[in-house]
Every structure is written in C-alpha cells, then in structure tokens.
Amino acid sequence: MSSQASVPSGHFFLPGPTEVRPEVSAAQTRQMIGHRGEAIRDLIAEIEGGLKRVFLTERPVVISTSSATGLMEAGVRNGVGAGRVLSLVNGAFSERFSRISLDCGHETDVWDVEWGLAHDSDELAERLAGGGYDAVTLSQSETSTGALQNLVAIAGVLSDHPETMLLVDSVTGVGGVEVRTDEWALDFVVTGSQKALALPPGLAFGVASEAMMERSRIAERKGFYFDLIPLFESLEKLETPATPAISLMYALQVQLSRMKQEGIENRWARHADMQRRTIDWVDSLQDRGLDVGVFAAEGHRSPTVSCLTMPGGHGGLAVVAEMLERGWVIGAGYGRLEDSTIRIGHMGDHTLDELNDLLAVLGEVLT
C-alpha cells in the first residue's frame, strides 16, 4: 500500500501543506545560529527584501513562528476595538475567521453566502453604510471550496470606510494569486509558509497598514505573543521578540531566491495556467458524459486550489485513496464537503506538466 511519505517528487498535490523542493528542504540542515546578533540580522534583512517582493509592499513583513491562524487571531486582537466585526463567510476557513472574532469576545455579524460563491461588493457597501464596524474579515482564496473573492472590489468599498480595518486571510493566495498589498490598501493580510510559497509548515507572514498599527496601539487585551507593536518594533532591529524557527527561515531564504528568479507576476501566471487547465479537463470529462464539476462558481475560482464535485458512484474519500494507491496525493473535501468533493492543490512550485500527469491518472480513476 502506498503512503503519502513514499510518493515520487512532483506527485504531491495536497492543498496544503504543499510539496517542497529538495533544495528548499535541505536548507533546514544548515548550522544553527543564535537568534540575537549579526547572523540573524543578516538573515532577516535578506528575507524581508524577498517577502516585500512577494506581498508587493514597502511595509515591514512580520515573520511569525506559528500557523497563519495565529496571525489571523493577531489581526482580530490588534485590529478590533469596541466596535463590531463583519465576517464574510463562504467556506470553512472564512468561518474560522468569524469564530476567532467571536472567541476573542467581539460582537460579530456573520454574513453567510452559499459555499462556493463570493460576496457582492455592492451589498458590502450597503452593509457598511450604517457604520459601526471596526473590521471586516474574509478569506481571499477559500481553501475548502476553491472560491476566490474579488479582493480589489472589496478593498475599493473599504476605501470609503477608513475607520474599518480590512483583515485578509490570503493563506492560499499570496505567492500564487495576485495580491497587491499597498496598491489595494489592505490593512492586514496574512499567509502561511506551507501553501503557495511551497515551504514546510510552521511560519506565517503578515503585513499591517499604518492605520492597523495605530489601531493596535490603542487596542486592549491583545495578549502577548501576537501583539503587533513588539513584533514590528523588533523587526525594525531585524530581530524577533521570541526565538524564531531559524531552520525554517533558512528554507525561506532559499525559496525566496528561487521565487525572485521566476518573478511574482510570472508565478501568478503559472498558477492561472494550472487553474485553466484543470477547468478545461473537467469540461472534457463532461463532454464525455461524466458528471464531474467545479464546485466554486464560474468567475470566482482560485488559481491555487480546485474543489471538484464527484460523479455518482465515486465518493471523494475513495477517489483520494485510489489516487494514493497509484502514487499521487490529492485532498479530500473539507468539512461538510468531505466525501462529495476532492481538492487539487495546484500551487507552489508545481508545473503544468506535473498537473497534466496528475489529471491523466485522475481521469482513469474517475472513468
């Protein structure tokens, strides 16, 4: 029986963690250094330059030894005062953002739309017209459904509400989906190392606007670990408040160099090509009479992850197991979609050729 640990290179299409290239993994074995001193400052300085290119920002990029969920909580703890939160929910991970807000004790209005859909920016403007919201939370690329929010349009609405922070989970976005942090005036945008950045799990990255930092300075009950003020003050000295995951930062250093060679816009284009190829493949199966589909609504599909509905007689879990038997790893559906869908993480460093090989095998399993 095959196991995930034994699949060949280029066969690991889980929607997170994603496959990590050998040279990136190998970087973690370098000699340890102290987390204070010239060596770590040199490392952080190089990493910061690379992360700014990825986020398209001139702002500092926080490096957190945590999952991205940790920085999502940081966004809520630092970006919400006494006002309410409006949580845009269209899947499991945007729902998590709303739960974080509720668990942090904030009055939270949850705006649910059907899973697989995106929120309408005109309706958002109507909901914000009355004021009273300290923050809006959303997932740009909803990993559970493969749905993509129109972040440009949503950010445009928020530009008319400077008192309301826009907190963005871009966990399966940054590095594979177009994100222009400064140009779009995002107040707080976070991602994790293990998705489109194609790194091992364990690091999270976030960018906060000056307005977000001003909110943080007066926010109460922020806790200790995710207080943005010491995180940014340490970063000004090219340090971190607590001991970071130095080995993972070595891997990050190597991967950012690789990403610089490709170019961030070329990286977005490669992901868009993989998304189009997946959709075209689904269309070809439908032309052959197979009832397989793309779960996310047309026009709102993420370039990094595709959630596919299964034809009759094929449970998602069984398809995932059969693919593993053939030496390929894909994801089962998430939450309520666990057995009715599968998910393909065409993100990170995967190529169109690798995806074509995957789809050929998946086509055999489904037919």
C-alpha positions as CSV (number, residue, x, y, z in Angstrom):
1,M,0.0,0.0,0.0
2,S,1.3,3.4,-0.9
3,S,1.7,6.2,1.7
4,Q,2.0,9.9,1.3
5,A,5.6,9.7,2.5
6,S,6.6,7.5,-0.4
7,V,5.1,9.3,-3.3
8,P,7.5,10.5,-6.0
9,S,8.6,14.1,-6.4
10,G,6.0,16.1,-8.3
11,H,3.1,13.8,-7.2
12,F,2.0,15.7,-4.0
13,F,-1.0,17.9,-4.8
14,L,-2.5,18.3,-1.4
15,P,-4.0,21.8,-0.9
16,G,-1.6,22.3,2.0
17,P,0.9,21.5,3.0
18,T,2.3,21.6,-0.5
19,E,5.2,19.8,-2.0
20,V,8.6,21.3,-1.0
21,R,11.5,21.1,-3.5
22,P,14.6,19.1,-2.2
23,E,17.0,22.1,-2.2
24,V,14.5,24.1,-0.1
25,S,14.1,21.2,2.5
26,A,17.8,20.7,2.6
27,A,18.4,24.3,3.6
28,Q,17.0,23.4,7.0
29,T,20.0,21.3,7.9
30,R,22.4,24.2,8.0
31,Q,24.3,25.0,11.2
32,M,22.2,26.7,13.8
33,I,22.8,30.4,14.7
34,G,21.7,32.4,17.7
35,H,18.5,34.4,17.5
36,R,20.3,37.6,18.5
37,G,23.3,39.1,16.8
38,E,24.7,39.9,13.3
39,A,24.0,36.5,11.7
40,I,20.2,36.5,12.4
41,R,20.0,40.2,11.4
42,D,21.6,39.5,8.1
43,L,19.2,36.6,7.5
44,I,16.1,38.6,8.4
45,A,17.3,41.6,6.3
46,E,17.5,39.3,3.2
47,I,14.2,37.6,4.0
48,E,12.4,40.9,4.4
49,G,13.5,42.1,1.0
50,G,12.2,38.9,-0.6
51,L,8.9,38.9,1.3
52,K,8.3,42.5,0.3
53,R,8.6,41.5,-3.3
54,V,6.0,38.7,-2.8
55,F,3.5,40.9,-1.0
56,L,4.2,43.9,-3.2
57,T,4.6,46.2,-0.2
58,E,7.1,48.7,1.2
59,R,5.8,47.9,4.7
60,P,7.6,45.5,7.1
61,V,6.5,41.9,6.8
62,V,6.0,40.1,10.1
63,I,7.6,36.7,10.4
64,S,5.7,34.6,12.9
65,T,6.6,31.2,14.2
66,S,3.1,30.0,14.1
67,S,0.4,28.8,11.7
68,A,-1.4,31.5,9.7
69,T,-4.3,31.0,12.0
70,G,-2.1,32.7,14.7
71,L,-1.8,35.8,12.6
72,M,-5.5,35.7,11.8
73,E,-6.0,36.0,15.5
74,A,-3.4,38.7,15.7
75,G,-5.5,40.6,13.1
76,V,-8.6,40.4,15.3
77,R,-6.8,41.2,18.6
78,N,-5.0,44.2,17.2
79,G,-7.5,45.5,14.7
80,V,-10.8,45.5,16.6
81,G,-11.6,48.0,19.3
82,A,-15.1,48.4,20.8
83,G,-16.9,48.2,17.5
84,R,-18.4,45.2,15.7
85,V,-16.8,42.8,13.2
86,L,-18.4,41.9,9.9
87,S,-17.2,38.4,8.9
88,L,-17.6,37.4,5.2
89,V,-18.2,33.6,5.3
90,N,-18.3,31.4,2.2
91,G,-16.5,28.3,3.4
92,A,-14.7,26.6,6.4
93,F,-11.7,28.9,6.7
94,S,-13.6,32.2,6.4
95,E,-15.9,30.7,9.0
96,R,-12.8,30.1,11.2
97,F,-12.1,33.9,10.9
98,S,-15.5,34.6,12.3
99,R,-15.0,32.1,15.1
100,I,-11.8,33.7,16.1
101,S,-13.6,37.1,16.4
102,L,-16.3,35.6,18.5
103,D,-13.8,33.7,20.7
104,C,-11.9,37.0,21.2
105,G,-15.1,38.4,22.7
106,H,-16.2,40.7,19.8
107,E,-19.7,41.4,18.6
108,T,-19.6,39.7,15.2
109,D,-22.1,39.9,12.4
110,V,-21.6,36.8,10.1
111,W,-22.6,37.4,6.5
112,D,-23.0,33.9,5.1
113,V,-23.3,33.2,1.4
114,E,-23.6,29.7,-0.2
115,W,-20.3,27.8,-0.1
116,G,-18.6,28.2,-3.5
117,L,-19.8,31.7,-4.1
118,A,-18.2,35.1,-3.4
119,H,-19.6,38.1,-1.7
120,D,-21.0,41.0,-3.7
121,S,-19.2,44.3,-3.2
122,D,-22.3,46.4,-3.7
123,E,-24.1,44.6,-0.9
124,L,-21.0,45.0,1.2
125,A,-21.2,48.8,0.7
126,E,-24.8,48.7,1.8
127,R,-24.0,46.7,5.0
128,L,-21.2,49.1,5.8
129,A,-23.2,52.3,5.1
130,G,-24.5,52.5,8.7
131,G,-21.1,52.4,10.2
132,G,-20.2,50.8,13.5
133,Y,-17.8,48.2,12.2
134,D,-14.2,48.1,13.4
135,A,-13.2,45.4,10.9
136,V,-14.2,43.2,8.0
137,T,-12.7,39.7,7.8
138,L,-12.6,37.4,4.8
139,S,-10.6,34.6,3.1
140,Q,-9.4,35.8,-0.3
141,S,-8.9,32.2,-1.6
142,E,-11.3,29.9,0.3
143,T,-9.3,26.6,0.6
144,S,-12.3,24.5,1.4
145,T,-14.2,25.3,-1.8
146,G,-11.7,26.9,-4.2
147,A,-13.7,30.1,-4.3
148,L,-12.0,33.4,-4.9
149,Q,-13.2,36.7,-3.5
150,N,-12.9,39.9,-5.6
151,L,-10.4,41.5,-3.3
152,V,-9.9,44.5,-5.5
153,A,-13.6,45.4,-5.4
154,I,-13.9,44.7,-1.7
155,A,-10.9,46.8,-0.9
156,G,-12.4,49.6,-3.0
157,V,-15.5,49.6,-0.8
158,L,-13.4,49.7,2.3
159,S,-11.5,52.7,1.0
160,D,-14.7,54.7,1.8
161,H,-14.6,53.5,5.4
162,P,-11.1,54.3,6.8
163,E,-12.4,53.5,10.3
164,T,-12.9,49.9,9.3
165,M,-9.9,47.6,9.0
166,L,-9.9,45.0,6.2
167,L,-8.4,41.8,7.6
168,V,-7.5,39.3,4.8
169,D,-6.7,35.6,5.1
170,S,-4.7,35.0,2.0
171,V,-3.3,31.7,3.1
172,T,-3.8,30.0,-0.3
173,G,-3.4,33.4,-2.0
174,V,-0.1,35.1,-1.5
175,G,2.5,33.6,-3.8
176,G,0.0,32.2,-6.3
177,V,-2.8,34.7,-6.6
178,E,-2.5,38.3,-7.4
179,V,-2.1,40.3,-4.2
180,R,-1.0,44.0,-4.3
181,T,-0.9,44.9,-0.6
182,D,0.0,48.6,-0.9
183,E,-1.8,49.4,-4.1
184,W,-5.1,47.8,-2.8
185,A,-4.6,49.4,0.7
186,L,-5.1,46.2,2.6
187,D,-5.0,46.8,6.3
188,F,-3.8,43.3,7.3
189,V,-3.0,40.4,5.0
190,V,-1.6,37.1,6.2
191,T,-0.4,33.9,4.7
192,G,1.3,30.6,5.8
193,S,4.5,29.1,4.7
194,Q,3.0,25.7,3.6
195,K,0.7,26.8,0.8
196,A,1.6,28.7,-2.4
197,L,5.0,29.7,-1.0
198,A,5.9,25.9,-1.1
199,L,7.7,25.8,2.2
200,P,7.4,23.4,5.2
201,P,4.7,24.3,7.7
202,G,5.5,26.4,10.7
203,L,5.8,30.1,9.6
204,A,3.3,32.8,9.0
205,F,3.7,36.2,7.4
206,G,1.7,39.3,7.7
207,V,1.7,42.9,6.6
208,A,-0.1,45.7,8.6
209,S,-1.0,49.1,7.3
210,E,-0.2,52.2,9.3
211,A,-3.9,52.5,10.2
212,M,-3.8,49.0,11.5
213,M,-0.8,49.8,13.6
214,E,-2.5,52.9,15.0
215,R,-5.4,50.7,15.9
216,S,-3.1,48.2,17.6
217,R,-1.5,51.0,19.7
218,I,-4.8,51.6,21.5
219,A,-6.3,48.0,21.3
220,E,-6.8,46.3,24.7
221,R,-6.4,42.7,25.7
222,K,-4.1,41.9,22.7
223,G,-2.3,39.2,24.7
224,F,1.4,38.8,24.5
225,Y,2.6,36.6,21.6
226,F,0.6,38.3,18.8
227,D,0.9,41.9,19.9
228,L,1.8,43.6,16.6
229,I,3.7,46.5,18.3
230,P,6.6,44.5,19.7
231,L,6.6,42.3,16.6
232,F,7.1,45.4,14.4
233,E,9.5,47.1,16.9
234,S,11.7,44.0,16.9
235,L,11.6,43.9,13.1
236,E,12.9,47.4,12.9
237,K,16.0,46.0,14.6
238,L,16.0,42.9,12.3
239,E,15.0,40.7,15.2
240,T,12.0,38.8,16.6
241,P,10.6,39.2,20.1
242,A,10.9,35.5,20.8
243,T,13.1,32.7,19.4
244,P,12.0,32.1,15.8
245,A,12.1,28.9,13.8
246,I,15.6,29.5,12.4
247,S,15.8,26.3,10.3
248,L,12.5,27.2,8.5
249,M,13.9,30.7,7.9
250,Y,16.9,29.1,6.1
251,A,14.4,27.3,3.8
252,L,12.5,30.6,3.3
253,Q,15.8,32.3,2.3
254,V,16.4,29.7,-0.4
255,Q,12.8,29.7,-1.6
256,L,12.6,33.5,-1.8
257,S,15.7,33.4,-4.0
258,R,14.0,30.9,-6.3
259,M,10.8,33.0,-6.4
260,K,12.8,36.1,-7.3
261,Q,14.2,34.3,-10.3
262,E,10.7,33.3,-11.5
263,G,9.2,36.7,-10.8
264,I,6.0,37.2,-8.8
265,E,3.8,38.1,-11.8
266,N,5.2,35.0,-13.7
267,R,4.3,33.0,-10.7
268,W,0.7,34.3,-10.7
269,A,0.5,33.5,-14.5
270,R,1.8,29.9,-13.9
271,H,-0.9,29.3,-11.3
272,A,-3.6,30.8,-13.6
273,D,-2.5,28.4,-16.3
274,M,-2.9,25.4,-14.0
275,Q,-6.3,26.6,-13.0
276,R,-7.4,26.9,-16.6
277,R,-6.0,23.5,-17.4
278,T,-8.0,21.9,-14.6
279,I,-11.2,23.6,-15.7
280,D,-10.6,22.6,-19.3
281,W,-10.0,19.0,-18.1
282,V,-13.3,19.0,-16.2
283,D,-15.1,20.3,-19.3
284,S,-13.6,17.5,-21.4
285,L,-14.9,14.9,-18.9
286,Q,-18.3,16.5,-19.0
287,D,-18.3,16.3,-22.8
288,R,-17.8,12.5,-22.4
289,G,-20.9,12.3,-20.2
290,L,-19.1,12.2,-16.8
291,D,-20.9,14.2,-14.1
292,V,-17.9,15.9,-12.5
293,G,-17.8,19.6,-11.9
294,V,-16.0,22.6,-10.4
295,F,-17.6,23.4,-7.0
296,A,-16.7,27.2,-7.0
297,A,-18.9,29.5,-9.1
298,E,-17.6,30.4,-12.6
299,G,-15.7,33.7,-12.4
300,H,-14.8,33.2,-8.7
301,R,-12.4,30.3,-8.9
302,S,-9.0,30.3,-7.2
303,P,-5.8,29.8,-9.2
304,T,-4.3,27.7,-6.4
305,V,-6.9,25.1,-5.4
306,S,-9.7,23.5,-7.3
307,C,-12.6,21.7,-5.5
308,L,-14.3,19.2,-7.7
309,T,-17.6,17.5,-7.3
310,M,-17.7,13.8,-7.8
311,P,-19.9,11.8,-10.2
312,G,-22.3,9.3,-9.0
313,G,-20.7,6.2,-7.6
314,H,-17.5,7.9,-6.6
315,G,-17.1,9.1,-3.1
316,G,-14.3,11.7,-2.6
317,L,-12.5,9.7,0.1
318,A,-12.4,6.6,-2.1
319,V,-11.0,8.6,-5.0
320,V,-8.3,10.1,-2.8
321,A,-7.4,6.6,-1.6
322,E,-7.3,5.2,-5.1
323,M,-5.0,8.0,-6.2
324,L,-2.7,7.3,-3.3
325,E,-2.5,3.7,-4.3
326,R,-1.3,4.9,-7.7
327,G,1.3,7.1,-6.1
328,W,-0.4,10.5,-6.2
329,V,-1.7,12.7,-3.3
330,I,-4.7,14.9,-3.6
331,G,-7.0,16.3,-0.9
332,A,-10.4,15.1,0.2
333,G,-13.2,17.6,0.5
334,Y,-13.2,19.7,3.7
335,G,-15.8,19.7,6.4
336,R,-19.3,19.2,5.1
337,L,-17.9,18.6,1.6
338,E,-15.6,15.7,2.8
339,D,-16.9,12.9,0.7
340,S,-18.8,14.8,-2.0
341,T,-15.7,16.5,-3.4
342,I,-12.0,16.3,-3.9
343,R,-9.5,19.1,-3.9
344,I,-6.4,19.6,-6.0
345,G,-3.7,21.9,-4.7
346,H,-2.2,23.2,-8.0
347,M,0.0,25.7,-6.2
348,G,3.5,26.3,-5.0
349,D,6.2,25.0,-7.4
350,H,4.1,22.6,-9.4
351,T,4.3,22.8,-13.2
352,L,1.7,22.4,-15.9
353,D,3.4,19.2,-17.0
354,E,3.1,17.7,-13.5
355,L,-0.5,18.7,-13.3
356,N,-1.2,17.1,-16.7
357,D,0.3,13.8,-15.4
358,L,-1.9,14.0,-12.3
359,L,-5.1,14.7,-14.3
360,A,-4.3,11.8,-16.6
361,V,-4.3,9.4,-13.7
362,L,-7.3,11.0,-12.0
363,G,-9.2,10.7,-15.3
364,E,-8.5,6.9,-15.2
365,V,-9.8,6.6,-11.6
366,L,-13.0,8.5,-12.4
367,T,-13.8,6.6,-15.5
